[in-house]
Amino acid sequence: MNLLDGKKIAADIRAELREEVETLKAQGKRVPKLAVVIVGNNPASETYVNNKIKACAEVGIEAARIAYDESISEQTLLNEVTKLNNDPTIDGFIVQLPLPEHINESAILSAIDYRKDVDGLTPENVGRTVQGLPSLVSATPRGIRELLARYDIQTEGKHVVVIGRSNIVGKPIAMLLMQRPYLSLPGMSASSLGDATVTICHSKTRNLADICRTADIIIVAAGSPKLLTADMVRDGVVVIDVGINRVDDITSPRGYRLVGDVDFESVAPKAAFITPVPGGVGPMTIASLLQNTLQAYHS
Ligand code: NDP
């Protein structure tokens, strides 16, 4: 079993980006700038936003945090989006999800200029990704693809099973891995990725275990601890665990620990490669956001 060390690969990517930003500075050019809009005080969102801003600082990308109270109206948030769309000093921005219930998430995302949509969630970017046109790809799928590429794990002709059909993980990673390589997206390494035969599973899928047992690569993004167990995988499988779940743990000072969607202890011995949680896909997601910001800067 080999660990797919997202923490290390993400650090490599940050080092590469830091060098790129240093070069821009040395050439007297403006440094890239990311804005992060956060609404309310959801503790998980606060942590994600802080980590993103910290990562920006580490590579020299400027970051602006724009915070609004939970009670903000949809129109005020839309006005902020328009302002950021039109601000030439901002290369990319994200609106941290989830938003309060009274705000229509889809209306907010659709209002973002796709060229600044470094989360890759606008209908334009999703459509462009589907058509193989240059686009900003959602950060987690981009990170997964990059992780596979950097470990030289080929996907051509492989059976990839994706568990989860969300707009931010399941659908886009399935789309990326089934693409023809010549439609690979700019700014991504290893154009040999793609050409996989992809099966997308979800909560209504019958015989999930049978389907998983035919997989060469399994990507689990369900938000369900220990969903994938040893009896569901064959020897030599590659497992990407996207899940982040809090489970009670009285031995931890926080009273909980983070686990993925995979029963790591039982699956790891059968796997050729597997991501740990934490330290697998999570760090790659943030690294991809930084890559997307540089991509938006250059476009
Ligand atoms: P969603 O809740 O939007 O989607 C979950 C998907 O999994 C749904 O399609 C659901 O099916 C499916 N699913 C849930 N339970 C089962 C089951 N028992 N069997 C088969 N399918 C199932 O989640 P996200 O995609 O947003 O996130 C998934 C997980 O990944 C979460 O734990 C999240 O925290 C984590 N995550 C981690 C990131 C990272 O950077 N590491 C980034 C983003 C997310 P249905 O559609 O039928 O309901």
Residues whose N, C-alpha, C, O or C-beta is under 5 A from the ligand:
A	BS01	NDP	T140 I163 G164 R165 S166 V169 G170 C201 H202 S203 K204 A221 A222 G223 S224 V242 G243 I244 N245 V281 G282 T285
